[in-house]
Amino acid sequence: MGTQQQHTALGMEILAAARNDLYLSLRFLDSALSGLDYQMSPLISGTATDGKYLYFQPRYLFRSFDTNPVLVNRAYLHNLLHCLFSHLYMESGADRDLWDLCCDICVESILDSLDIHCLRLLPSAIREQMYHYLQDQKITLYTPGKLYIVLENSVFYKSRKLLLEQDFCIDSHQFWPRRNENRDPKQQQNEQKWQEIGDRTRTNMELFERRAGTSAGHLPETLKLSCQSHMSYDHFLKRFAVWQENLHINEEEFDTAYYTLGFELYGCIPLIEPLEYKEEKKIRNLVIAIDTSGSVHGTPVRRFLSETLAILQNSRRFFKHMQIHLLQFDTVVQEDLLITSPEQLAAQAESFTVKGFGGTDYRCLFRYIRE
């Protein structure tokens, strides 16, 4: 075995040990800890991720492990939290260095809030100063956007820029596929994968806290805020899907071997008929209410309506027999458009007109739905 192969094998063994340590202490991260494969990269100085691989530089990894295995555990979870919080796919600020620092501060503050032996390190002096400064600015829950606004024109940041980057910037962000860049379908699949892992992790944390009575620092609140901030409308609609038998040929459970064998033996009699139903998770009933009051008319309504119609026209998300109520309201319900088929939706989309532009009263909407 060559030197490179030995370094790769040893590095993967160290990362696997770090993953085991993290799993034993943070069992609600089981899905997330399985979300990254390992790959050696001589192009970086430490660790990095692109949402699919956790890249490592062998000498950095070996030196960190010899010094203190906690450094490896923190680097592993640091990259993992970037994926869970969707930092890889956010639109970065004008100052790319500051934006990357803000993402790292968010993640490191989570690690410092976890009272777990395999992650515990004493915060440095510059790190304590950073936290005290943010506390003075009334920032309690960190997000990259909030920190960017606070630090962008801050004398505190400008006078300590190098020290902050040396302390907080644990990994490289050179493989991040930013949201404002052209990304291939595989990168988009990675983003979707981490959104789903984030949902499962948040659910696991809620169950784990109720059963074990433990705390995960600021991780639950930050993850919840991150998922809410970056959830797409299409992804949100999936929450209303239900399981139901759908009448059509189920090709996945249909064995063509027996089917064709019948024709060979008996001429025109298949030995088995294909299943005529399939269990699918789709949307059956849905109410979409559009606020058409004067304060929100114009571009917001048109954008929301365009996005809604585009998603509803995708018949794969809905059962054949569906009922979708598209309501327009201001102080009263102006229109209730009942849609029962994709064809009807396509016909209505061309002639749809916005109605209302009065005041705003949500009570009329809930009263109408209840009745």
Residue pairs with C-beta under 8 A, 6 or more apart in sequence:
1 9
4 40
7 40
7 58
8 40
8 58
10 58
10 62
11 38
11 40
11 56
11 58
11 61
11 62
12 38
14 61
14 62
14 65
14 72
15 38
15 54
15 56
15 61
15 72
15 76
16 38
17 69
18 69
18 72
18 73
18 76
19 33
19 76
21 69
21 73
21 118
22 29
22 33
22 73
22 76
22 77
22 118
23 29
23 30
23 33
24 118
25 116
25 117
25 118
25 119
26 77
26 114
26 116
26 216
27 204
27 208
28 201
28 204
28 205
28 207
28 208
28 216
29 80
29 201
29 204
30 204
31 197
31 200
31 201
31 204
32 80
32 83
32 84
32 197
32 201
33 80
35 80
35 83
35 193
35 194
35 197
36 49
36 52
36 53
36 54
36 79
36 80
36 83
37 52
37 53
37 54
38 53
38 54
38 56
39 53
39 54
39 55
39 56
40 55
40 56
40 57
40 58
41 48
41 55
41 56
41 57
42 57
43 174
44 55
44 56
44 57
44 172
44 174
45 57
45 60
45 172
46 56
46 57
46 60
46 75
46 170
46 171
46 172
47 54
47 55
47 56
47 57
47 60
47 61
47 75
47 76
47 78
47 79
47 170
47 171
47 172
48 54
48 55
48 79
48 171
48 172
48 173
48 174
48 175
49 55
49 79
49 80
49 82
49 83
49 88
49 171
49 175
50 88
50 175
50 176
50 177
50 187
50 190
51 83
51 88
51 177
51 187
51 190
51 191
51 193
51 194
52 186
52 190
54 76
54 79
54 80
55 172
55 175
61 72
64 71
64 72
64 75
65 71
65 72
68 121
69 118
70 118
70 119
70 120
70 121
71 121
73 118
73 119
74 111
74 119
74 121
74 170
75 170
75 171
77 111
77 119
78 104
78 107
78 108
78 111
78 170
78 171
79 171
81 107
81 110
81 111
81 219
82 88
82 103
82 107
82 171
83 194
83 197
84 194
84 197
84 198
84 201
84 223
84 226
85 103
85 106
85 107
85 198
85 222
85 223
85 226
86 191
86 194
86 195
86 198
86 226
86 230
87 103
87 106
87 107
87 144
87 176
88 176
88 177
88 178
88 191
88 194
89 176
89 177
89 178
89 179
89 191
89 230
90 103
90 144
90 178
90 179
90 230
91 178
91 179
91 180
92 99
92 100
92 178
92 180
93 99
93 102
93 148
93 152
95 148
95 152
97 165
98 148
98 151
98 152
98 157
99 144
99 148
100 169
100 173
101 151
101 164
101 165
101 168
101 169
102 144
102 145
102 147
102 148
102 151
103 144
103 173
104 168
104 169
104 170
104 171
105 130
105 142
105 147
105 164
105 168
106 142
106 143
106 144
106 147
106 222
108 127
108 168
108 170
109 131
109 142
109 218
110 217
110 218
110 219
110 222
111 119
112 121
112 123
112 127
112 131
113 217
113 218
113 219
114 216
114 217
114 219
115 215
115 217
123 131
124 167
126 160
126 163
126 164
126 167
127 167
127 168
129 160
130 164
130 168
133 156
134 142
134 147
134 150
137 150
139 146
139 147
139 150
141 218
141 221
141 222
141 225
142 218
142 222
143 222
143 225
143 226
143 229
151 157
157 164
177 183
177 187
177 190
177 191
183 191
192 235
195 227
195 230
195 231
195 235
198 223
198 226
198 227
199 227
201 223
202 220
202 223
202 224
202 227
205 216
205 219
205 220
205 223
206 220
208 214
208 216
209 215
209 216
209 220
233 307
233 308
233 311
234 311
237 283
237 286
237 311
237 317
238 317
240 283
240 286
241 281
241 282
241 283
241 317
242 281
242 282
242 283
242 284
243 279
243 280
243 281
244 279
244 280
244 281
244 282
244 284
244 319
245 277
245 278
245 279
245 280
246 277
246 278
246 279
246 280
246 282
246 319
246 320
247 276
247 277
247 320
248 276
248 277
248 278
249 274
249 275
249 276
249 278
250 274
250 275
250 276
250 277
250 278
251 274
252 278
253 275
253 278
254 274
254 275
255 272
258 270
258 271
258 272
259 270
259 271
259 272
259 274
260 270
261 271
262 269
262 270
262 271
262 272
263 269
263 270
265 271
280 319
282 316
282 317
282 318
282 319
283 317
283 318
283 319
283 322
284 318
284 319
284 321
284 322
284 323
285 322
285 323
285 324
286 322
286 323
286 324
286 325
287 324
287 325
287 327
287 369
288 308
288 324
288 325
288 326
288 327
289 327
289 328
289 329
289 365
290 301
290 304
290 305
290 308
290 326
290 327
290 328
290 329
290 354
291 301
291 329
291 330
291 360
292 301
292 328
292 329
292 330
292 334
292 354
292 355
292 356
292 357
293 330
293 331
293 356
293 357
293 358
293 359
293 360
294 330
294 357
294 358
294 359
295 360
297 354
297 356
297 357
301 354
302 354
305 352
305 354
308 326
309 345
309 349
309 352
311 317
312 318
312 324
312 339
312 342
312 345
313 342
313 345
313 346
313 349
315 342
318 324
318 342
320 341
321 340
322 339
322 340
322 341
323 338
323 339
323 340
324 338
324 339
324 340
324 345
325 336
325 337
325 338
325 339
326 335
326 336
326 337
326 339
327 333
327 335
327 336
327 337
327 365
327 368
328 334
328 335
328 354
328 355
328 356
329 356
329 361
329 364
329 365
329 368
330 356
330 357
330 358
330 359
330 360
330 361
331 358
331 359
331 360
331 361
331 364
332 358
332 361
332 364
333 364
333 365
333 368
334 355
334 356
335 355
336 368
337 348
337 352
339 345
339 348
